[in-house]
Amino acid sequence: MAEQTDTSKKTQPKPAKGKTADTKSRTARQSHPARNRFLILLFLFVAVLAASAYLLMQLATMQGRLDELAGENTRLSETVAAQTTTIESMQTQIAEPAEPAQVDMSPLREMEQRLRQETDSLQRQLGEVSAAQRNLQAQPELGWKIREAEYLLNLASLKLQLEADVAGAIVLFESADRALADAGRDGVLYIRQTIAEEIAQLRALEQPDREGVYFRLESLAGEIAQLDLLLSLRESIATGDDTGAETAADAGFVASGLEFLGNVFVWRRWDERPEFELVAGQEEYIRESIRLQIEQAQLALLMRDTALYRASLQAGLEQLQSYTGAGGGSAAGLAAEFSELLLIDIAPELPVLNQSLNQVGEFLAGEPQ
């Protein structure tokens, strides 16, 4: 029997160590989410508690200010009531039948006058405090409108200096004036007057018709592309010969000498005028070169570069006169158009309008924050 008991003890299974460790780790993992949820709820509770405390502090501060104003109002009312009671008491005493003895009433009258003045002063102060309290509770703050006007005026000044956009600057000046009007401050009236003067200066400026000039340059380039250089040169030479003949008739001594030689010798003219020819492709190259100068002038017009605009047109005019002659011909009208375009000032000098901007800056610097 003893041997059987020992055998049963030996064969009895023991608990596995691995299973015990798995059970512990599973229990630990299940406890982590619960701890995390607890920490999140604790953090949210603390945040809500802090926000509530901050709001309560702000509410307490505002309530304290209102209580102070109400207390001051009450004290002033009590002071006025006390002064009124004193005056009525003194008036009652004065109205009572006086004794036959002579009494000097001037000190009492002076005191009454002083009391009336003090009462009026206290009533004015009470009205000012009540008005200030109503303004704090009801009226919105529109001081930001003045800063908006400062921004618009600065933008208008930059638009004039960098873009030379007069129309856009006028719109910005008008917007700044409306912002100052909406601010509702009496101290900005002189700034609005300055803005009105600056708008009048901008409207009085004479601006060139850049679109019209651009289209004229475009039309001139088209006419250059269709110009016959050889024909224009021949016409120019023919016009020069006729002009030379008229000039020789009035040349004085030289004309007399030529007339004498004409009586002695027989002068013969060419039956045909000499033909002028250009190298193959040269005429197209010349026209293209002039057109490039015109396109460069168009680019200068868009960039408002007066020097480049005039230099390009002058170079194009010189090329035209070099290859078509200066005496006239079919290119005379084109040369006249070049000359007229050269006289146009595409970028007139604009005024610097910073007075209203400086005034707004000074106003904001002197305004209590």
Order of alpha helices (4+ residues) and beta strands (2+ residues): alpha-alpha-alpha-alpha-alpha-alpha-alpha-alpha-alpha-alpha-alpha-alpha-alpha
